[in-house]
Amino acid sequence: MAETKDIVLDAATTHAYTGVSSGAGANSIDSNYSTYQGIDLSESPSSSSSTALTVVSQHTWVTPKQITSVAFRVYVRSAYHAEYECFECSILYRVQYLPSGGSWTTFSNSNASYYKNNTTSQHGGSFYTFDNSIDAGAVTFSETVSDVVGIRITAQSVINGTGGGGSWRIQNSRIYEVHALCEKLVDSGLYVRKSGSNVSIGCNDLNSTHKLRVCTADGVKGIPLVALSSSNASALRIRDTSAIKALPIADT
């Protein structure tokens, strides 16, 4: 079985957080489950109200990786109790990956997305209580996707309403503890000398995309080719069908 590493925790990974109003964004990946990246809001609805609380936790890297599993925690709540003629109360989360040279795509695993919506259309003096929530705890799913350069999680709470009656409304959107495992490039036994030191070339489990192969004590492995600009590009170059590429440095 191939060795894995958490690419989200890699020092070269770039993190971007949208919608942060409380909690510390950087703490969403530090294994401290008491902190989170997200929004907390509690307010009374007006006679005509529409509120969407959206948070995004995005993590990108330069060298394409083969993602094998994703883990995260998410909490979303959209609740109200009021007299309304028309009301919509919905929650969602969505986990996406960014293929190299492509656009954001939702993972196909059933745990990668969730949506729930409650609506009512009523004329009269009735009060309604809708309370949608996801307290997903630790969600983990396995899905193998190649040539990935980013992962993004979105959580959203939406309330739309018109009518009368003052009461309470609560909305929360939180994402925290994001992890993404990818295949680790292990020592292939092939070295290149640079600045007086040996630099190990990395390899991983053989697949059809590997143009270079090496025989190790664990069997035949594949050496992926990376762009010259990649952070783990070695000084060893080779030309494939499209361009000059570099052999990758093994992960530490």
N, C-alpha and C positions, 0 to 999 in steps of 0.2 A: 504494500500500500504506500502511496506517495506521501512524503512528509508535507506538512502544511504550515503556513504562517498567517498571522492576522495582519492583512494589508492595511486596515484602518489604523492600526497602532504603529505602522512603519513611520520612521522619522521623515521620510521623503513625501509622505502623503499630505495633500493640502486639504484643509477643512473650511467649509463655508456654512454659515448658519443664517437662516432667514426667519424673522418674526420673533427674535429673542426679546422678551420683556422682563423675564425673571428667571433665575437659575443661571448657571454659567455654561456657555456652549462648549468650552473646552473639556468640561467634566463629563460630557456624554460618552467619552471613550476611556475613562480612567479607572474603570472597575469599582467606582464608588457609587453604589446604588442609591445613596441618599441625595445625590445631586442629579440634575437633569437639564436638558435644553428644552425650553418650551414657553408657553404663555398661560397665565392664570387670569381669569376675568370673572367677576361676579357683579351683576348690575340688575336694576329693575327695567323692564321693557317699557318703551314709550308707546303711544297710540299707533305709531307706524314704525316698525323696526326691522332692520335687516343687518345681521352681523355674521361675518365669516372670520374665524380665527384659524390661520394657517401657519404651520411651522414646517421648515425644511431643514434636514440635516444631510449635507452633501460632502462626499469625500472622494477626491480624485488623485490619480497618480499618473506618471508618464509612461512607464513600461507596461504594456498589456499583460494581464495576468489571467490565469484560468481559475475562476471562482468556483469553489465546491460547496460552500454553505454560508449562510447568513444568520446572524443572531442580533436581536434588538429588543428593547422594551418600549412600549407605547401606552399612553393613557389619553383617551379622548372622551369628553363628556359634553352632551348638549341637552339641557333640561329646562323646562319651563312649567309654571303653573299660573294660568291667567285666563281671562275671558277674552277669547279671540274669535273673529269671524273666519279667518283663514290663517293657518299656521303650518309651517314646515320646520322640522327639527331633524337634522341629519348629522352623521359622523362618518369619517372614513380614514383609512390609512392606506398607503401604497408604497411598495418597495421596488425600485427600478435600478437597472444597471446601464452603463454607458459603454457600448462596443467601440473599439478603436475605429475612428472615422465615421461613426454612425450617430444615432440619436438615442435619447433616453427610452428604454424599453422596460416594461413591467415583467418581472419574473413570472414564469408560468405556474409556479407552485401555488396551491390554494391558500397557503398561509402568507403569501406575498401581498394580498390585498383584502380589504374588508370595507363594506358599505352597508349602512342601515339608515332608513328614512321613515319618519312618521309624519303624516299630514292629516289635517282636519279642515273641513269647510262647513261652518255651522252658523246659522243665524239664530240669535237668541241669547239668553243670559246664562248659559252653562259655562262652568269653569272646567278646564282640561289640564291634566298633568301628563306630560310626556317626559321620559327620562331615558335617553339613549346613552350608553357608555361602553367603552372598551377599556378594560384593565387587563391588557394582554400578558402582563408579567414578562417572563422571558420567552420570546418566540424564537424558535430555531427551525430552519428548514434547509434541506439539502437540494441543491440544483447545480449542475455543472454547466458553466457558460465560459467559453474561451474568448480570448482577446478583449478583456474587459479593462477599462481605464477609469472606472468610477462607479460609485454606488450612491443612491439618493433615496431617502425616506421622507415622505410627506404625510402629515397628519392634519386633519381639518375638522372643525366643528362649525356648523352653519345653523343659524336661526333666521327664518323669514316670517314676518307676521304683520297683519293689519287688523284693526279692531279696537276694542276698548278693554278696560279693566286693568288696574295696576296690581302686580303681584311680583313673583321672583323669577329670575333667570340665572342659570349658571352655565358657563362655558369653560372648558379646559382643552388644551392641546399640548401634549408633551411627547418628546422623543428622547430616549436616553439609552446609554450602553449599546452603541452600535459596533458590531464586529462583522468582518467578512474574511473567511478563510480562503486562501489560494494555495496552489501547489508551490512548494518551496524548491528553489533551485539548489540542489545538493552538489557536493564536490564530485566532479567527474573523473578526477585523477589527471586531468589535462591542465597544465600550468603555462603561464606566460610570464616572462621576467620583466619587471618594470621598476625602475628606480632602486635596483638592488634587492628587490623583494619578489617572491613568487606570488602571482595572483591566480587563484583557482577559477577555472571555467566551470559554470554551472550546468547541470542537466536535470531532467525529470523523467517521469514515466513516458515511454515511447508512445507516440501516436502518429497518425498519417500526415500531420503538418510538419514533422521534423525532417529537415533536409540532411542534417548531420546526425550521426549516431556514434555511440561509443560503448565499448564492452566494459562493464564494471563487475565487481564481485557480486553484485545483485542482479546481473543480467544486462541485456542490451538496453541502453537508455537513449533518450533523444536530447539534442542540444538545440534549443530554440534560438532563432536569430532576432536581434533587437536593432532598433534604429541607432545610428551613430550618436544621436542626441540623448539617448536614454541614460538615466543616472547610473545604471549598472552595466553600461557598455564597456567591454575590455578593449585593449589596444589591438586585439587580433581581429582582422577584417576578412570578409569573404563576400563575393558577389553572388546574389541569387538572380532569379529571372527578372527582377524589377530594379534593383539598386544594390549598392554596396551596403552590407550590414555588418554588425559586430557580433562576436560571440559574447554571451553574458557572463558577468562575474557571479560566482556562487553566492547565495544568501548566507549571511553569518548567523 
